[in-house]
């Protein structure tokens, strides 16, 4: 009888151990030989917070553990010692002296090349893509009964249209041949929202690619294929909020995991309060901690567990997918202290990483106060900096310049108006930026009107805007489809908006932007023009890191000249916003450039012909001229 009793005890112990009480562990794995020996696991399971974790490994130790105030979560802080090879180790969970559960955790071998990435710089041009609207390379993932938006509907702008990672992989050659060097997609993590789930800004699982786009494995393949073609891949990570359908919402990890957790309070949208020396604490709090929408719970980055979670999540994606950079939307809402910590930790792991932040901030002084200092000098303690101190991030979206470009190339409302002063005055204010050359310059994106629509469907003005974008200082970013003049007019899916389907991305499309089939004359002309300009910029170092000089536009002449130069050459961009032809003397501009040697050969880039700088040069009405001058 005693033997039977003992056998029953052994049976039930093994049974309960085999029935795992652990439902989720994040990060799902880690790596050996990381710069930081600390790792925090968030373990979610049935009353796992009541268990005592034990690890029997000579190089892995438990630093501390806590369940905070939810017994279904256990935050386990580990110290990973010197381990040279990939390894698995066991975490056992005890209740008093009884073994209740155990899991196996994996440490992978780290690629030695990851910490030496150069990131994205002013030598690059970023192609920004909405993955759902670019190309449907795999029809099998168009329907998924597990999600609230179960199928595609190209006739509805808020529905998914079916674009996916495979479609992007299939068209990397197109992107490469156009002359782009980097790809950034709007978020592609799982988004189980009822509406607009395609845009990815309401994440419901931070460690999982949305299966309607593909899988984690396919995302990793995308990165590998990009690198084979010398293309860089940048990932969007939203730090400010999650989607209301995130699995956390069924069992919130801690009492202060979200801001305004007990009662939803929307943001006052007063971004000005960040730099307002007279701002009340209430205004600042309501901007930073209010929810941007009632279906986007606002994350409390001041929570120490959540802070570590978000930092490790970014590191995990960098390691797993071998990424070249990260982009953070809604950055102005994110806690400034946390954002600095987040960026600093990433820079410890990847010293050359380029982090881009996007926040729809149009005030240049506000952006300047947020940009990372280019020097190590201590920040002057003035009142306005008390609320908004510089971040550890250098690349912010240059909305003020975007606004100036659009205003400059819209059709003049009167004969006496010279809108080129918008461009001139925007660059004049570059002293507000710590490093203007690291700013992201762009014409449109998923949040604002497409450039061709903004410029009233005027191809000549569109060309001037693109020429300026690719010659001025900064890191250019171009929204997908701009090369074929996608606008806010009806797209292939019979809808309007910024996120139109790229024609040719679906087998049923009669027009194909990838092959050129069915494009009208203006679209073909635009695509050829941009391809030529991008490939010219590709190896043109003077446009990457050359000095910049410009000549103030004459209000009567409506002519503006911007120059990039180094010791080898200079590039002169002349913009004519007048309705009459202009004649210029190039020598008068060249002689003002502070260089010793000014004897050389001049080429008209667009016409691909040599010109004599002693001759007067003609610029057509509402036209532009690009001159390369070699010393």
C-alpha positions as CSV (number, residue, x, y, z in Angstrom):
1,X,0.0,0.0,0.0
2,X,2.8,2.4,0.8
3,X,4.4,1.7,-2.6
4,X,1.2,2.5,-4.4
5,X,0.9,5.7,-2.4
6,X,4.4,6.8,-3.3
7,X,3.8,5.9,-7.0
8,X,0.6,8.1,-6.9
9,X,2.6,11.0,-5.4
10,X,5.3,10.7,-8.1
11,X,2.6,10.4,-10.8
12,X,0.7,13.6,-9.7
13,X,3.9,15.6,-9.3
14,X,5.0,14.7,-12.8
15,X,1.5,15.4,-14.1
16,X,1.4,18.9,-12.6
17,X,4.9,19.7,-13.9
18,X,3.9,18.5,-17.4
19,X,0.9,20.8,-17.3
20,X,2.8,24.0,-17.7
21,X,1.5,27.0,-15.8
22,X,3.7,29.3,-17.9
23,X,1.8,30.9,-20.9
24,X,4.3,33.4,-22.2
25,X,8.0,34.4,-21.7
26,X,9.4,37.6,-23.2
27,X,11.9,38.2,-24.6
28,X,11.3,34.7,-26.2
29,X,15.1,34.2,-26.3
30,X,18.3,36.1,-25.8
31,X,22.0,36.0,-27.0
32,X,25.4,35.2,-25.4
33,X,28.2,37.7,-25.5
34,X,26.0,40.8,-25.2
35,X,27.5,44.1,-24.0
36,X,25.2,44.1,-21.0
37,X,25.1,41.1,-18.7
38,X,21.6,41.9,-17.4
39,X,18.5,40.4,-18.7
40,X,14.9,40.7,-17.4
41,X,12.3,38.1,-18.3
42,X,8.6,38.9,-18.1
43,X,7.0,35.5,-17.3
44,X,3.3,35.3,-17.6
45,X,1.4,32.3,-16.2
46,X,-1.2,31.0,-13.7
47,X,-0.2,32.5,-10.3
48,X,3.4,32.4,-11.5
49,X,4.1,35.3,-9.2
50,X,3.7,33.0,-6.2
51,X,6.5,30.7,-7.4
52,X,10.1,30.8,-6.4
53,X,12.4,30.6,-9.5
54,X,15.6,28.5,-9.4
55,X,18.4,28.3,-12.0
56,X,21.2,25.8,-11.7
57,X,23.8,27.1,-14.1
58,X,27.3,28.1,-13.2
59,X,27.3,31.2,-15.5
60,X,23.7,32.3,-15.0
61,X,22.4,33.7,-11.8
62,X,19.2,35.3,-10.5
63,X,19.7,38.8,-9.4
64,X,16.1,39.5,-8.1
65,X,12.5,38.6,-8.9
66,X,9.2,40.3,-8.3
67,X,5.5,39.9,-9.2
68,X,4.8,43.6,-8.4
69,X,1.0,43.5,-7.8
70,X,-0.3,40.9,-10.3
71,X,0.4,37.3,-9.3
72,X,0.1,36.2,-12.9
73,X,3.4,37.9,-13.8
74,X,6.9,37.4,-12.6
75,X,9.7,39.8,-13.5
76,X,12.9,37.8,-13.3
77,X,16.2,39.7,-13.4
78,X,19.2,37.5,-14.5
79,X,22.9,38.0,-14.9
80,X,24.3,36.3,-17.9
81,X,28.0,35.5,-17.3
82,X,30.7,34.5,-19.7
83,X,29.2,32.0,-22.1
84,X,30.8,31.7,-25.6
85,X,28.4,29.3,-27.2
86,X,24.6,29.1,-27.7
87,X,23.0,27.2,-24.8
88,X,19.7,26.2,-23.2
89,X,19.1,26.5,-19.5
90,X,16.2,25.4,-17.3
91,X,14.2,27.7,-15.0
92,X,12.4,25.8,-12.3
93,X,9.5,27.2,-10.3
94,X,8.8,26.1,-6.7
95,X,6.0,26.6,-4.4
96,X,7.6,26.3,-0.9
97,X,9.7,23.2,-1.4
98,X,7.6,21.6,-4.2
99,X,8.6,21.8,-7.9
100,X,5.5,23.1,-9.7
101,X,6.8,23.9,-13.2
102,X,9.9,24.3,-15.3
103,X,10.7,25.9,-18.7
104,X,13.7,25.9,-21.0
105,X,15.2,29.2,-22.1
106,X,17.5,29.6,-25.1
107,X,20.5,31.8,-25.5
108,X,21.6,32.0,-29.1
109,X,25.0,32.8,-30.5
110,X,25.4,36.4,-31.5
111,X,26.6,37.5,-34.9
112,X,29.9,39.4,-34.5
113,X,29.0,41.9,-37.2
114,X,26.0,43.5,-35.5
115,X,27.8,46.0,-33.3
116,X,29.7,47.4,-36.3
117,X,26.8,48.5,-38.4
118,X,27.1,51.9,-39.8
119,X,23.4,52.7,-39.7
120,X,21.8,55.3,-41.9
121,X,23.5,58.5,-42.9
122,X,23.3,61.4,-45.3
123,X,24.7,59.2,-48.0
124,X,21.4,57.2,-48.0
125,X,18.0,57.8,-49.4
126,X,15.1,56.1,-47.5
127,X,12.2,54.5,-49.3
128,X,9.2,54.7,-46.9
129,X,6.6,52.0,-47.5
130,X,3.2,51.1,-46.3
131,X,3.6,47.3,-46.6
132,X,-0.2,46.6,-47.0
133,X,-0.4,48.9,-50.0
134,X,2.8,48.0,-51.8
135,X,2.7,44.5,-53.3
136,X,0.7,41.3,-52.5
137,X,3.2,38.6,-53.0
138,X,1.4,35.9,-51.1
139,X,-2.4,35.5,-51.5
140,X,-2.6,32.7,-48.9
141,X,-2.4,35.2,-46.0
142,X,-5.1,37.5,-47.3
143,X,-7.7,35.9,-45.1
144,X,-7.3,35.0,-41.4
145,X,-10.3,34.1,-39.3
146,X,-8.3,34.7,-36.1
147,X,-8.3,38.4,-36.6
148,X,-11.1,41.0,-36.4
149,X,-10.3,42.3,-39.9
150,X,-10.6,38.8,-41.5
151,X,-10.1,39.6,-45.2
152,X,-8.9,42.2,-47.6
153,X,-11.1,44.8,-49.2
154,X,-9.3,47.1,-51.7
155,X,-12.4,49.3,-52.1
156,X,-12.2,50.5,-48.4
157,X,-9.4,52.8,-47.3
158,X,-9.6,51.5,-43.7
159,X,-9.4,47.8,-44.6
160,X,-6.4,45.7,-45.4
161,X,-5.5,45.4,-49.0
162,X,-3.2,42.4,-48.9
163,X,0.3,43.8,-49.4
164,X,2.9,41.7,-47.5
165,X,6.5,41.0,-46.8
166,X,6.8,38.6,-49.7
167,X,5.6,41.3,-52.0
168,X,8.4,43.5,-50.8
169,X,11.0,40.8,-51.1
170,X,9.9,40.2,-54.7
171,X,10.5,43.8,-55.6
172,X,13.8,44.6,-53.9
173,X,15.5,44.8,-57.3
174,X,13.0,47.5,-58.3
175,X,13.9,49.5,-55.2
176,X,17.6,49.0,-55.7
177,X,17.5,49.9,-59.4
178,X,15.6,53.1,-58.6
179,X,18.6,54.2,-56.5
180,X,17.2,53.9,-53.0
181,X,19.6,52.6,-50.4
182,X,17.4,52.0,-47.4
183,X,13.9,50.7,-46.7
184,X,11.6,51.7,-43.8
185,X,8.1,50.3,-43.4
186,X,5.3,51.5,-41.3
187,X,4.8,49.1,-38.4
188,X,4.3,45.4,-39.4
189,X,3.9,43.9,-35.9
190,X,0.6,42.1,-35.1
191,X,-2.3,44.5,-35.0
192,X,-5.7,43.0,-34.3
193,X,-7.6,46.2,-34.3
194,X,-11.2,46.3,-35.8
195,X,-10.3,49.2,-38.0
196,X,-7.2,50.3,-39.9
197,X,-5.2,47.3,-38.7
198,X,-3.1,47.7,-41.9
199,X,-1.2,50.7,-40.5
200,X,0.3,48.8,-37.6
201,X,0.2,51.7,-35.1
202,X,-1.9,49.7,-32.7
203,X,0.3,46.8,-31.9
204,X,-1.2,43.8,-30.1
205,X,2.0,41.7,-29.8
206,X,5.4,43.3,-29.7
207,X,7.3,40.2,-30.6
208,X,5.3,39.0,-33.5
209,X,5.0,40.0,-37.1
210,X,1.4,40.2,-38.2
211,X,0.7,36.9,-39.9
212,X,-1.2,38.7,-42.6
213,X,2.2,40.2,-43.6
214,X,4.1,37.0,-43.1
215,X,6.1,35.7,-40.1
216,X,9.1,36.6,-38.0
217,X,11.1,34.1,-40.1
218,X,10.0,35.9,-43.3
219,X,10.9,39.3,-41.8
220,X,14.4,38.0,-41.1
221,X,14.6,36.7,-44.7
222,X,13.6,40.2,-45.9
223,X,16.5,41.6,-43.9
224,X,18.9,39.1,-45.3
225,X,17.7,39.7,-48.9
226,X,18.1,43.5,-48.4
227,X,21.7,43.1,-47.2
228,X,22.5,40.9,-50.2
229,X,21.6,43.9,-52.3
230,X,23.3,46.4,-50.1
231,X,20.0,47.8,-49.0
232,X,19.5,48.8,-45.3
233,X,16.4,47.9,-43.3
234,X,14.8,50.2,-40.7
235,X,12.1,49.1,-38.4
236,X,9.2,51.1,-37.0
237,X,8.7,50.6,-33.2
238,X,5.9,52.5,-31.4
239,X,7.0,53.2,-27.8
240,X,4.1,55.5,-26.9
241,X,1.1,53.2,-26.9
242,X,-0.3,49.8,-27.9
243,X,-3.6,48.7,-29.4
244,X,-6.7,48.1,-27.2
245,X,-6.7,44.4,-28.4
246,X,-3.1,43.7,-27.0
247,X,-3.0,40.6,-24.8
248,X,-1.9,42.7,-21.9
249,X,-5.4,44.3,-21.8
250,X,-6.9,41.0,-20.6
251,X,-4.6,40.9,-17.6
252,X,-2.7,44.1,-17.1
253,X,0.8,43.4,-15.7
254,X,0.9,46.2,-13.0
255,X,-1.3,48.9,-11.5
256,X,0.8,51.6,-13.3
257,X,1.5,49.9,-16.6
258,X,-0.5,52.5,-18.5
259,X,-1.1,56.2,-18.0
260,X,-4.6,57.1,-16.9
261,X,-5.2,53.4,-16.4
262,X,-8.3,53.6,-14.4
263,X,-10.0,56.3,-16.5
264,X,-9.2,57.2,-20.0
265,X,-8.0,60.8,-20.6
266,X,-7.1,61.9,-24.1
267,X,-4.0,64.0,-24.8
268,X,-4.6,67.8,-25.1
269,X,-2.4,67.7,-28.2
270,X,-0.5,70.8,-27.0
271,X,2.9,69.9,-28.2
272,X,3.8,73.6,-27.6
273,X,3.7,72.9,-23.8
274,X,7.0,70.9,-24.1
275,X,8.9,74.1,-24.7
276,X,6.6,76.5,-22.9
277,X,8.6,78.2,-20.1
278,X,5.2,79.1,-18.5
279,X,3.5,75.7,-19.0
280,X,1.5,74.3,-16.1
281,X,2.2,70.8,-14.9
282,X,-1.3,69.9,-15.9
283,X,-0.7,70.9,-19.5
284,X,2.5,69.0,-19.7
285,X,1.0,65.9,-18.0
286,X,-2.0,65.9,-20.3
287,X,0.0,66.1,-23.4
288,X,2.6,63.4,-22.5
289,X,0.3,61.0,-20.6
290,X,-3.0,61.4,-22.3
291,X,-4.1,58.8,-24.8
292,X,-3.8,59.9,-28.5
293,X,-7.0,57.9,-29.2
294,X,-9.4,56.1,-26.9
295,X,-8.4,52.7,-28.5
296,X,-4.6,53.3,-28.0
297,X,-3.7,52.7,-24.3
298,X,-0.8,55.1,-23.4
299,X,2.2,53.3,-22.0
300,X,3.8,54.5,-18.8
301,X,7.5,54.4,-19.6
302,X,8.2,55.6,-16.0
303,X,7.3,52.1,-14.9
304,X,10.6,50.4,-14.4
305,X,9.4,47.0,-15.6
306,X,7.8,48.4,-18.8
307,X,10.9,50.6,-19.4
308,X,13.1,47.5,-19.4
309,X,10.6,45.6,-21.5
310,X,10.6,48.3,-24.3
311,X,14.4,48.6,-24.3
312,X,14.9,44.8,-24.6
313,X,12.2,44.5,-27.2
314,X,14.1,47.0,-29.5
315,X,17.4,45.1,-28.8
316,X,15.7,41.8,-29.6
317,X,14.5,43.0,-33.0
318,X,17.9,44.5,-33.8
319,X,19.6,41.2,-33.1
320,X,17.0,38.8,-34.4
321,X,16.4,40.6,-37.8
322,X,19.9,42.1,-38.1
323,X,18.4,45.6,-38.6
324,X,20.2,48.7,-39.7
325,X,18.1,51.2,-37.8
326,X,14.9,52.0,-35.9
327,X,12.2,54.7,-36.3
328,X,10.0,55.8,-33.5
329,X,6.7,57.4,-34.4
330,X,4.8,59.6,-31.9
331,X,8.1,60.3,-30.2
332,X,7.0,63.7,-28.8
333,X,4.5,62.0,-26.6
334,X,7.1,59.6,-25.1
335,X,8.6,60.3,-21.7
336,X,11.8,62.3,-22.4
337,X,13.9,60.6,-19.6
338,X,12.9,57.2,-20.9
339,X,13.6,58.0,-24.5
340,X,17.1,59.1,-23.6
341,X,17.6,55.9,-21.6
342,X,16.2,53.8,-24.5
343,X,18.5,55.4,-27.0
344,X,21.5,55.2,-24.8
345,X,21.0,51.5,-24.2
346,X,20.7,50.8,-27.9
347,X,23.8,52.8,-28.6
348,X,25.7,50.7,-26.0
349,X,24.8,47.6,-28.1
350,X,25.1,49.3,-31.5
351,X,27.4,52.4,-31.3
352,X,26.7,53.4,-34.9
353,X,23.0,52.9,-34.9
354,X,20.8,55.6,-36.4
355,X,17.5,56.2,-34.6
356,X,14.9,58.3,-36.4
357,X,12.0,59.8,-34.5
358,X,8.8,61.2,-36.0
359,X,6.4,63.4,-34.2
360,X,4.6,65.9,-36.5
361,X,6.4,68.8,-34.8
362,X,6.4,71.9,-37.1
363,X,8.1,74.4,-34.9
364,X,11.8,74.5,-35.7
365,X,12.9,75.8,-32.3
366,X,11.0,73.0,-30.7
367,X,12.7,70.4,-32.8
368,X,16.1,72.0,-32.3
369,X,15.7,71.8,-28.5
370,X,14.9,68.0,-28.9
371,X,17.8,67.1,-31.1
372,X,20.9,65.5,-29.6
373,X,23.7,68.0,-28.9
374,X,26.6,67.7,-31.3
375,X,29.1,68.7,-28.7
376,X,29.8,67.4,-25.2
377,X,29.3,70.9,-23.6
378,X,26.8,71.1,-20.8
379,X,23.4,72.3,-21.7
380,X,22.7,75.9,-20.6
381,X,20.1,75.8,-17.9
382,X,17.5,78.1,-19.2
383,X,13.8,77.9,-18.3
384,X,12.6,76.6,-21.7
385,X,14.9,73.6,-21.4
386,X,13.5,72.5,-18.1
387,X,10.5,70.9,-19.8
388,X,12.1,69.7,-23.1
389,X,15.7,68.7,-22.9
390,X,17.7,67.3,-25.8
391,X,17.2,63.6,-26.6
392,X,20.0,61.2,-27.4
393,X,18.7,61.1,-30.9
394,X,20.1,63.1,-33.9
395,X,17.7,62.3,-36.7
396,X,14.3,64.0,-36.4
397,X,11.8,64.5,-39.2
398,X,12.3,68.0,-40.6
399,X,8.6,69.1,-40.8
400,X,9.5,72.8,-41.0
401,X,11.6,72.3,-44.1
402,X,8.9,70.0,-45.6
403,X,6.4,72.8,-45.1
404,X,8.8,75.3,-46.7
405,X,9.4,73.1,-49.8
406,X,5.6,72.7,-50.4
407,X,4.9,76.4,-49.9
408,X,7.8,77.4,-52.2
409,X,6.7,75.3,-55.1
410,X,3.0,75.9,-55.1
411,X,1.8,78.1,-57.9
412,X,2.2,81.8,-57.1
413,X,-1.0,83.6,-56.1
414,X,0.1,86.9,-57.5
415,X,2.6,88.3,-59.9
416,X,4.7,90.0,-57.2
417,X,4.9,87.0,-54.8
418,X,8.2,85.1,-54.5
419,X,7.6,82.0,-52.5
420,X,11.2,80.9,-52.7
421,X,11.9,82.9,-49.6
422,X,10.2,80.0,-47.6
423,X,13.2,77.8,-48.6
424,X,15.8,80.4,-47.9
425,X,14.4,81.3,-44.5
426,X,14.0,77.7,-43.4
427,X,17.7,77.1,-44.0
428,X,18.6,80.4,-42.3
429,X,17.1,79.0,-39.1
430,X,19.3,75.9,-39.2
431,X,21.3,77.4,-36.4
432,X,18.4,76.1,-34.2
433,X,19.5,72.5,-35.1
434,X,22.5,70.9,-33.4
435,X,23.3,68.9,-36.6
436,X,21.1,69.8,-39.7
437,X,22.9,67.1,-41.8
438,X,21.4,64.4,-39.7
439,X,17.8,65.6,-40.0
440,X,15.4,63.6,-42.2
441,X,14.2,65.6,-45.1
442,X,11.0,64.6,-46.9
443,X,8.0,65.8,-48.9
444,X,5.2,63.6,-47.7
445,X,4.4,60.5,-45.7
446,X,1.5,58.5,-44.4
447,X,0.3,61.3,-42.2
448,X,0.2,64.2,-44.6
449,X,-1.0,64.9,-48.2
450,X,1.0,63.4,-51.0
451,X,3.4,65.8,-52.6
452,X,2.0,65.6,-56.1
453,X,-1.4,66.6,-54.7
454,X,0.1,69.3,-52.5
455,X,1.7,70.8,-55.6
456,X,-1.6,70.8,-57.5
457,X,-0.5,68.0,-59.9
458,X,2.2,70.2,-61.5
459,X,5.0,68.0,-62.8
460,X,7.5,70.9,-63.2
461,X,7.1,71.9,-59.6
462,X,7.2,68.3,-58.4
463,X,10.6,68.0,-60.2
464,X,11.9,71.1,-58.5
465,X,10.8,69.8,-55.1
466,X,12.6,66.5,-55.7
467,X,15.7,68.1,-57.0
468,X,15.9,70.3,-53.9
469,X,15.2,67.4,-51.6
470,X,18.1,65.3,-53.0
471,X,20.6,68.2,-53.1
472,X,20.0,70.0,-49.8
473,X,21.5,68.9,-46.5
474,X,20.1,66.0,-44.5
475,X,18.9,62.4,-45.0
476,X,16.3,62.2,-47.8
477,X,13.2,60.1,-47.4
478,X,10.7,59.4,-50.2
479,X,7.3,57.9,-49.8
480,X,6.5,54.9,-52.0
481,X,4.8,55.7,-55.2
482,X,6.1,59.2,-55.4
483,X,8.2,58.2,-58.3
484,X,5.1,57.5,-60.4
485,X,3.2,60.5,-59.1
486,X,0.8,58.7,-56.7
487,X,-1.5,61.4,-55.4
488,X,-4.6,61.6,-53.2
489,X,-6.8,61.0,-56.3
490,X,-8.5,57.7,-57.0
491,X,-6.0,54.8,-56.8
492,X,-6.3,51.3,-58.3
493,X,-8.5,50.3,-55.4
494,X,-10.9,53.2,-56.3
495,X,-10.1,55.0,-53.0
496,X,-8.5,58.3,-52.1
497,X,-5.9,59.1,-49.4
498,X,-2.2,58.9,-48.7
499,X,-1.9,55.1,-48.5
500,X,-2.9,54.2,-52.0
501,X,-2.0,50.8,-53.6
502,X,1.1,50.8,-55.7
503,X,-0.2,49.9,-59.2
504,X,1.1,46.5,-60.3
505,X,1.3,45.2,-56.8
506,X,-1.8,43.0,-57.4
507,X,-2.2,40.5,-60.3
508,X,-5.5,42.1,-61.3
509,X,-4.0,45.6,-61.8
510,X,-4.0,46.9,-65.3
511,X,-1.3,49.5,-64.6
512,X,2.1,48.3,-63.4
513,X,4.4,50.8,-61.8
514,X,7.2,48.2,-61.4
515,X,7.4,47.4,-65.2
516,X,6.0,50.7,-66.5
517,X,3.1,49.1,-68.2
518,X,0.1,51.4,-68.5
519,X,1.7,54.4,-66.9
520,X,0.8,57.8,-68.5
521,X,3.5,60.0,-70.1
522,X,3.9,62.2,-67.0
523,X,4.3,59.1,-64.7
524,X,7.0,57.6,-67.0
525,X,8.8,61.0,-67.2
526,X,8.7,61.4,-63.4
527,X,10.0,57.8,-62.8
528,X,12.9,58.2,-65.2
529,X,13.7,61.6,-63.7
530,X,13.8,60.4,-60.1
531,X,15.7,57.3,-61.0
532,X,18.4,59.4,-62.8
533,X,18.6,61.8,-59.8
534,X,18.8,59.0,-57.2
535,X,21.5,57.1,-59.0
536,X,23.5,60.3,-59.5
537,X,23.3,61.0,-55.8
538,X,24.3,57.5,-54.9
539,X,28.1,58.0,-55.2
540,X,28.1,61.8,-55.2
541,X,30.0,62.5,-51.9
542,X,29.6,66.3,-52.2
543,X,25.8,65.7,-51.7
544,X,26.5,63.4,-48.7
545,X,28.8,65.5,-46.6
546,X,29.7,68.6,-48.6
547,X,29.4,72.1,-47.2
548,X,26.3,74.1,-48.1
549,X,26.0,77.7,-49.2
550,X,23.0,79.5,-50.7
551,X,22.2,82.9,-52.2
552,X,19.2,84.8,-50.9
553,X,16.4,85.0,-53.5
554,X,15.7,88.4,-55.0
555,X,12.1,89.3,-54.5
556,X,12.0,90.8,-58.0
557,X,14.0,88.1,-59.7
558,X,12.3,85.0,-58.1
559,X,15.6,83.0,-58.4
560,X,17.2,81.0,-55.7
561,X,20.6,79.2,-55.8
562,X,21.8,76.5,-53.4
563,X,25.4,75.1,-53.5
564,X,27.0,72.0,-52.1
565,X,30.8,71.9,-52.4
566,X,34.0,70.2,-51.2
567,X,37.6,70.3,-52.4
568,X,36.8,68.2,-55.5
569,X,33.7,69.7,-57.0
570,X,30.6,71.7,-56.4
571,X,26.9,71.3,-57.3
572,X,24.8,74.3,-58.0
573,X,21.0,74.1,-58.0
574,X,19.2,77.1,-59.6
575,X,15.5,77.4,-59.0
576,X,13.4,79.7,-61.2
577,X,9.9,80.4,-59.9
578,X,9.1,83.1,-62.4
579,X,6.8,82.8,-65.4
580,X,9.6,84.1,-67.7
581,X,13.0,82.6,-68.7
582,X,16.1,83.8,-66.7
583,X,19.6,84.3,-67.8
584,X,22.4,83.9,-65.3
585,X,26.2,84.3,-65.1
586,X,27.4,81.2,-63.3
587,X,30.8,82.8,-62.6
588,X,29.3,85.3,-60.3
589,X,28.1,82.5,-58.1
590,X,31.3,80.4,-58.4
591,X,33.5,83.3,-57.4
592,X,31.6,83.6,-54.1
593,X,32.3,80.0,-53.0
594,X,35.2,80.1,-50.4
595,X,37.6,77.8,-52.3
596,X,41.2,78.4,-53.5
597,X,40.9,76.6,-56.8
598,X,38.0,77.6,-59.0
599,X,39.2,76.6,-62.4
600,X,37.4,73.5,-63.8
601,X,34.8,71.9,-66.0
602,X,31.1,72.6,-65.8
603,X,28.4,70.1,-66.7
604,X,24.7,70.5,-67.1
605,X,23.5,67.4,-65.3
606,X,20.0,67.2,-66.7
607,X,21.1,67.7,-70.3
608,X,24.4,65.7,-69.7
609,X,26.5,68.2,-71.6
610,X,29.5,70.4,-70.9
611,X,28.9,74.1,-70.7
612,X,31.2,77.2,-70.8
613,X,30.8,79.2,-67.6
614,X,31.8,82.3,-69.5
615,X,28.6,82.1,-71.4
616,X,25.3,83.3,-70.1
617,X,23.1,80.3,-69.1
618,X,19.3,80.2,-69.7
619,X,16.9,78.8,-67.1
620,X,13.4,78.2,-68.4
621,X,10.4,79.7,-66.8
622,X,9.3,77.8,-63.7
623,X,12.3,75.6,-64.3
624,X,15.6,74.6,-62.6
625,X,19.1,73.9,-63.5
626,X,21.7,71.5,-61.9
627,X,25.3,72.4,-62.6
628,X,28.3,70.2,-61.6
629,X,31.5,72.0,-61.5
630,X,34.7,69.8,-61.3
631,X,38.0,71.4,-60.1
